[in-house]
Amino acid sequence: MHDGSDASRAVDLVTSGDQGREHRQLAALDLNGGTAAFTGSENMDAKGTIEFTGGIAAGNMLGGKDVLPAMVDGFVCSDLAFGARLLASLFAARDAGGDYRGLLSAALLVLHSDRPPLTLRIDHHSDDPVGALKHLYRRATTGDYAKLAQQVPVSTDRQRVLD
């Protein structure tokens, strides 16, 4: 999408030449709010995607058919900041059944043209990776770390230094 392609074209470009595409799942949301998804036939049930205004939810190996609708509701029914809404959707999905194998990891990536990227990962947590991600999110978005992040150059201000 970097070259201006919409979500549908981007998903087609990525998946069409991939010999392992039937084992892959890809969802995209473009800058205009367009969505597209691909779920290969070899992905494990429950699987699917839900497109909604301003977003898309996707998953496979889900603990049931209620997981994706819960994920969407967790996002759209929240009035929190964007990153916190994403976390709310992860909690809702987890509570609706999550991954049928259990959860060990969770991740969050928030990109915005006039804010520094927020990329958080919990790669292995045997108890509650989504809860650990929420704790990490809170630490990264408040206090001294958040103040420091305000000075990170962004695409709309490459020389940014805030007091």
N, C-alpha and C positions, 0 to 999 in steps of 0.2 A: 504494500500500500504506500510505501515510501515514494513511489513514482506517480502517485495519484490514482492508482487502481482502486476500484471499490471492493468491498468485502467479497462479493461473489467472484469477481475476477481473480482476486488474490487467492482464495481457497482453491479455485480451479487450477491456477498456476502451480501451486504447491503440491496438490495431490495428483494431478494428471500424469506427471512423469515419475511418480514414486512407485517402484515395483512392490513395495511393502504396504501400499495404501490400504489394503483390506484389514490391516492390523492397526490403523491409525485413526485418531479422531482430532479434528481441527475445527475450531470456532473462531470467527472473526467479527469485529465491530469496527467499522470505518469511521472517519472523522465526521461524516454526515449522518451517522446513526444507522447506516445500512448494516445488515447482518447476513452472514452466510455460515454454513456448517457442512461438514462431511463426517460421517461415521462409517468406517469400514465394516464389512459384514463379519469379520473375524473378531470384532470387539465383543466382550462378554455382556450378557444381560444382567441386570436391567441397564439399558443404554438409551441415549437419545439427546435431543436438544429442544429447548424452548426459546423462541425468539419473542421479545417484547419491546415495547417502545424504549429506545435508548439502551438496549442490552441484549445479551444472549447467555443462556446457561447450557452447559453441556456436561455429559458424564457417561461413564461406562463402569461396569463392575459395581453398580450401585446396589445398595441394600434393599431397594424396592422402587416401585413406580411413584412413590410419594416424594422421593428425594429432590428431583428437579423442580416440581411445583413449589416445594417448601423453600428451595434455594431462591427462586424468583420472588416469592412472597417476602422472604427475609430481606431482600434488597429493595423492592418497590414499596414496602410498607414502612420503611424507615425514613426519617428526616435528618439523619446524622450526616456528617461529612462523608464524602465519597468512599474513602478507605474504610471508615467504620461501617458503612453500609455493606461493603464487600465482606467484611468480617461477620456482620449480622447474617448475611446469606450463607456463609460457611457454617456458622452455628446452627442455623435452621436446617441445612442439609445434613449435618452430622446428627442432629436430633431426630431427623426423619428416617435415619437408617444408614446414611453415609456410604462408605465403601463396604461391600459385603465381606471383605477380608479383614476389616478393622482398619483403623487409622494409625499411621506411624508418622506422617509428615503433613505439613501444610505450608502454603506459600502465598504471598501477596505482592503484587506489582502494580504500582500506581504511577502513571506517566502523565505529565501536564506540561505544556509549553512554558509556563512561567513559574513553575515550582521544580525543585530538584526531584529526581526520581526517588521513589520509595520502594525498595525491594527488600523484602523480608522473607526468611525461610526458616522453617523448623524441619530439619532433615530426618531426625529420628527422635521420637518421643513416645515411649511406650504407654504413657498414661493418657495425656490429652494434648495432642499437637495443636488443635485449634485454640484451646485455652492458652497454651504457651505462645502461640502467634499473637493472640490478643494482648498478652503481657508485653511482648516485644514491640508491638505496634504502639502501645501506650508510652513505652520508654523512648521510642524513636520520634514521637510526635508531640512530646511535652518536655518542659525543662530545658536544661542546657543544650542537649543534643538538638532539639528543635530550633533553638536560637542559632546554633552553629550552622544548621542546614539552610537557614535563610540567607547565608552568605555564599552558598554554592552557586556558581554561574549556571544559568539556564539558557535555553535557545533564544528567548526573547531579550535576555540581558546577559551577555557574555562577560561583562566587567563588574557584575553585581557585588557590592559589599554593603551590607546594611548595618546600622548601629543599633 
